[in-house]
């Protein structure tokens, strides 16, 4: 023990040891939480389950002028959980916003998927957009998500955790 500490009363030393134990525990807990939160950005599926990570991903996509993919994916998620009474109106809205040629936020889908969607628009069901949503998810996972991981937007999410 250093000479400076030996001159302190034992009650001070005990309090200091107690504080050291508490601080060590807090630091370990913070480190564990940070590791768990960092998992948010390890794959697209877990990123999409975190509001803060989705927001950072959205900002990144906006900076690349490609936010339509995320907007479409989120609209499909909202559609999936909406009451079936609203499916026709929501399906029409999604179709006109993202699917039709020259749509305001047109997503990149192959002609076969577009045609399948068009034929399902008369009587949409809860899974009407499943295939298209999966294609866009795959596109984001292979294309924009890896770039996001290398971006300062991702680093900001990690810092915030």
Buried (B, 14 or more C-beta within 10 A) or exposed (E): EEEEEEEEEEEEEEEEEEEEEEEEEEEEEEEEEEEEBEEBBEEBEEBBEBEBBBEBBBBBBEEEEBBBBBBBBBBBEEBBEBEEEEBBEBBEEBBEBBBEEEBEBBBEBEEEBBEBBEEBBEEBEEEBBEBBBEBBBEBBBEBBBEBBBEBEBBEBBBEEB
